[in-house]
Amino acid sequence: MPSLMSDQEPQPHDAASELASFGEDLRREREIRGISIREIADATKISKRFLEALERNDHKTLPAPVFTRGFVREYARYVGLNSEEMVNRYNFAAAKDDRIEKPPHVAKYPETPVRDITPRPPAKRGIPSGFSKINRNAIVSLLIIAALGAVSWWAVQQRQARESAETTTAIPVTTKAATAPPPVPEPKPPDDSTLRLEVDVTANSWVSLDADGKSVYNAEMQAGQRQSFQANEQFRFRTIGNAAGLNLTLNGVKVPVLGEDGEVVKNRTFDRDALQKLRAAPAQDPS
């Protein structure tokens, strides 16, 4: 009899452990990326109180599961996790936990209204106009012949004018003029209509990058990887997990290393003002 009780009692404990592991996994992934609760709340418009309750599995503070699933999806998307996978994990754990209120049953397939499939007569076509009976190929051929005739007439007129000028004009005595050196072309100004950012990765680093206010990269870059990005106005690195692991080039201008090995850098912005300052700065000694 005691062995039967030990086999049945762990079920609610396992459900609670599943939810506890779920919240701890969210917090651990956030801390690995150096992201704060306040940053997620500002970006997703979710209350900081709900985000903290999600991480510590406080389901008395959280709203109904239908809203909590939306919180999980936005949280996972912001920190770079698979949002649908995390929602499925939450659904699995919540379905096994009797402490979470289950939504009422709803019919899976609602009644579909009857669709009218009565055949309809085809639309009537109008009588074609007289122009549609004309052979278009014949018109194109006539236009080509007329254009060739005009070009031939112009060529004959030009040749006759040259021959007339040669017979009436004396051959002038030419003198050797000094040959002027060809003008030196002025250098073209750099094209800064678009901001172009090249990222060469020398060591693994977590990168969260926005271009013109939109996220264009939010994942770990591997050593040896090379990425190119474009923006109209501005680049902003929300997070760089290893500042010394990235070599940046902005519109062909080398950007100095942003930090030390293993240093986390946040909110570094590069726009046209920053580009002008980089061009005006003296070249750094590579040694």
Secondary structure, 3 states (H helix, E strand, C coil): CHHHHHHHCHHHHHHHHHHHHHHHHHHHHHHHCCCCHHHHHHHHCCCHHHHHHHHCCCCCCCCCHHHHHHHHHHHHHHHCCCHHHHHHHHHHHHHHCCCCCCCCCCCCCCCCCCCCCCCCCCCCCCCCCHHHHCCHHHHHHHHHHHHHHHHHHHHHHHHHHHHHHHHHCCCCCCCCCCCCCCCCCCCCCCCCCCEEEEEEECCCEEEEEEECCEEEEEEEECCCCEEEEEECCEEEEEEECCHHHEEEEECCEEECCCCCCCCCEEEEEEEHHHHHHHHHCCCCCCC
